[in-house]
Amino acid sequence: MRNNYANTAQLKELMTAPPMTAARHAEVMRQRNARRRMIEEAREAKKADDPMFDGDKR
């Protein structure tokens, strides 16, 4: 369960923060996609190396 009191920012600070620019949003999304792609590739590599997933063995 998440601790709702971990963030000590005041409500006024959160509500008056400037919105994210389109360029920053694009950068964040590129980073998120790159991380997801790396994780997926690692999973596929692990699956390919694992003898449990070999198609010729039953």
C-alpha positions in Angstrom: 0.0 0.0 0.0 1.3 3.5 -0.9 2.1 6.0 1.8 0.0 9.0 0.9 2.0 11.2 3.3 5.4 10.6 1.6 5.1 13.7 -0.5 5.8 16.8 1.6 5.0 19.3 -1.1 2.3 21.8 -0.1 -0.9 21.9 -2.1 -0.3 25.5 -3.2 3.1 24.5 -4.6 1.5 21.7 -6.6 -1.4 23.7 -7.9 0.8 26.7 -9.0 3.5 24.7 -10.8 3.8 25.5 -14.4 2.5 22.9 -16.8 4.9 20.6 -18.7 6.0 21.8 -22.1 5.3 19.8 -25.2 9.0 19.3 -25.7 9.5 18.0 -22.1 6.5 15.7 -22.5 7.9 14.3 -25.7 11.3 13.7 -24.0 9.6 11.9 -21.0 7.6 9.7 -23.4 10.7 8.8 -25.4 12.5 7.8 -22.2 9.6 5.8 -21.0 9.3 4.0 -24.4 13.0 3.3 -24.4 12.9 1.8 -20.9 9.9 -0.3 -21.9 11.6 -1.5 -25.0 14.8 -2.5 -23.1 12.7 -4.5 -20.6 10.8 -6.3 -23.4 14.0 -7.1 -25.2 15.6 -8.4 -22.0 12.5 -10.6 -21.3 12.6 -12.0 -24.9 16.3 -12.7 -24.6 15.8 -14.5 -21.2 12.9 -16.5 -22.7 15.1 -17.5 -25.7 18.0 -18.6 -23.5 15.8 -20.5 -21.1 15.6 -24.3 -21.9 12.1 -24.4 -20.4 10.8 -22.4 -23.4 12.5 -24.5 -26.1 9.9 -25.7 -28.5 11.6 -29.1 -29.2 11.5 -30.3 -25.6 8.3 -31.5 -23.9 
